[in-house]
Amino acid sequence: MLALDNIGGVPAHPLLVHIPVVLIPVALILGIAACWPRIRKPMIVAAACAAAIGGIGVLLAAGSGESLESGVRSQVDKELLRDHTEKGDAAQAPAVIFGVIAVGAAAEELWRRRRNGESKFPKWVPAVLLGATVVSGVVATTFVYEAGHTGAKSVWHGVKASGEGAGKADQGGDD
């Protein structure tokens, strides 16, 4: 497991989680954009880069989360923390698979374009790879979202907002 405890004296996990939380959905959007033939090459390459970095990021986030978990056990709701840990663990495989498929789709696209549209693969392979990129992106985004959402709940559980406009919903006021 990849582990990085802190960055500049700050726990690494809250920083590293933003890599997959941002890049996995962005890679999905780029993969969907790659469905249009005119922009396929730059979009699938960008999607592959984002998905690959997001897949690495989810592994780094998971590793740093394990080291942070022991230090915060007494400060957070144990059930929320367990839920977040399980969902974080579950997000790793889909994110890495998405990265691998997206890189494969980009590699095939670049290979075929370099050979002026000719490939040793059947003609349906690019469409299948692009479809697999989008589908695996949806799955990875869903898993990463769930992990992030449960993590946010475990951190912010019981925290009341303060300042201007805070608590209007709690006071039963009309919006």
C-alpha positions in Angstrom: 0.0 0.0 0.0 1.3 3.4 -0.9 1.5 5.6 2.3 2.3 9.2 2.7 1.7 10.5 6.2 2.0 14.2 5.9 3.0 17.0 3.5 4.7 20.0 5.0 3.5 19.0 8.5 -0.1 18.7 7.4 -1.8 15.3 7.3 -1.6 14.2 3.7 -4.9 12.5 3.4 -7.1 15.6 3.3 -4.8 17.0 0.6 -4.4 13.8 -1.5 -8.1 12.9 -1.6 -8.6 15.9 -3.9 -6.6 14.2 -6.6 -9.2 11.5 -7.3 -12.2 13.6 -6.3 -11.4 16.1 -9.0 -9.6 14.0 -11.7 -11.8 10.9 -11.9 -15.0 12.9 -12.7 -13.0 15.2 -15.1 -11.6 12.2 -16.8 -15.2 10.8 -17.2 -16.3 14.1 -18.8 -13.4 14.1 -21.1 -14.1 10.5 -22.0 -17.7 11.4 -22.9 -16.4 14.3 -25.0 -14.2 11.9 -26.8 -17.3 10.3 -28.3 -17.4 13.1 -30.8 -15.0 12.1 -33.6 -13.7 15.6 -34.4 -12.2 16.0 -30.9 -11.6 12.3 -30.0 -7.8 12.3 -30.1 -7.2 15.2 -27.7 -10.1 14.3 -25.4 -9.2 10.6 -25.0 -5.6 11.5 -24.4 -6.6 14.0 -21.8 -9.1 11.6 -20.3 -6.3 8.9 -20.1 -3.9 11.3 -18.3 -6.6 12.4 -15.8 -7.8 8.9 -15.2 -4.3 7.5 -14.7 -3.3 10.3 -12.3 -6.7 9.9 -10.5 -6.1 6.2 -10.1 -2.7 6.8 -8.6 -4.3 9.5 -6.4 -6.9 7.1 -5.0 -4.1 4.7 -4.0 -2.2 7.5 -2.3 -5.3 8.8 -0.6 -6.1 5.3 0.7 -2.6 4.8 2.0 -2.5 8.1 3.7 -6.0 7.5 5.1 -4.9 4.3 6.8 -2.1 6.1 8.7 -4.5 9.0 9.6 -7.2 6.6 10.8 -5.5 5.5 13.9 -4.9 9.1 15.0 -8.5 10.2 14.7 -10.4 7.2 16.0 -11.3 8.8 19.3 -12.4 12.1 17.7 -14.9 11.0 15.1 -18.0 8.8 15.0 -16.6 5.2 14.7 -19.5 4.0 12.5 -19.0 7.0 10.0 -15.3 6.3 10.0 -15.8 2.6 9.3 -18.2 3.4 6.5 -15.7 5.9 4.9 -12.9 3.4 5.2 -14.9 0.7 3.6 -16.0 2.9 0.7 -12.5 4.3 0.3 -11.2 0.7 0.0 -13.9 -0.1 -2.5 -13.1 2.9 -4.7 -9.5 1.8 -5.3 -10.2 -1.0 -7.9 -12.7 0.9 -10.0 -10.5 4.0 -10.2 -7.4 2.0 -11.2 -9.4 -0.1 -13.7 -10.8 3.2 -15.2 -7.2 4.5 -15.6 -6.0 1.3 -17.3 -8.9 1.2 -19.7 -8.6 4.9 -20.5 -4.9 4.6 -21.2 -5.6 1.6 -23.4 -8.2 3.5 -25.4 -5.9 6.4 -25.8 -3.0 4.1 -26.8 -5.2 2.4 -29.4 -6.4 5.8 -30.8 -2.8 7.1 -31.1 -1.6 3.9 -32.6 -4.4 3.8 -35.2 -3.9 7.5 -36.1 -0.2 7.0 -36.5 -0.9 4.3 -39.0 -3.4 6.5 -40.9 -6.5 4.7 -39.6 -5.2 1.2 -40.1 -4.9 -1.2 -37.2 -4.4 -4.9 -36.6 -7.4 -4.8 -34.4 -11.0 -5.2 -35.7 -12.8 -2.0 -36.5 -15.1 -2.4 -33.5 -12.2 -2.2 -31.0 -12.0 1.6 -30.7 -15.8 1.9 -30.1 -15.6 -0.8 -27.4 -12.6 0.8 -25.7 -14.3 4.2 -25.7 -17.5 2.7 -24.4 -15.6 0.8 -21.7 -13.8 4.0 -20.8 -17.1 5.8 -20.3 -18.7 3.0 -18.4 -15.7 2.4 -16.1 -15.6 6.2 -15.6 -19.2 6.2 -14.4 -18.5 3.4 -12.0 -15.2 4.9 -10.7 -16.8 8.3 -10.3 -19.7 6.8 -8.3 -17.3 4.9 -6.0 -15.1 7.9 -5.5 -18.1 10.1 -4.8 -19.4 7.7 -2.2 -16.0 7.5 -0.5 -15.7 11.3 -0.5 -19.2 11.9 0.7 -18.8 9.5 3.7 -15.4 11.1 4.4 -17.0 14.5 4.5 -19.8 13.2 6.8 -17.3 11.7 9.2 -15.3 15.0 9.4 -18.2 17.4 9.6 -20.6 15.3 11.6 -22.0 17.3 14.5 -20.4 20.6 13.3 -22.7 23.6 13.3 -22.3 26.3 10.8 -21.6 29.8 12.2 -21.5 33.2 10.7 -23.8 35.2 8.5 -26.7 33.1 7.1 -25.8 30.1 9.2 -28.5 28.1 10.8 -31.5 29.5 8.9 -32.7 26.0 8.2 -32.2 25.0 11.8 -34.3 27.9 13.1 -37.3 26.8 11.1 -37.3 30.1 9.2 -39.0 30.5 5.8 -36.6 30.6 2.9 
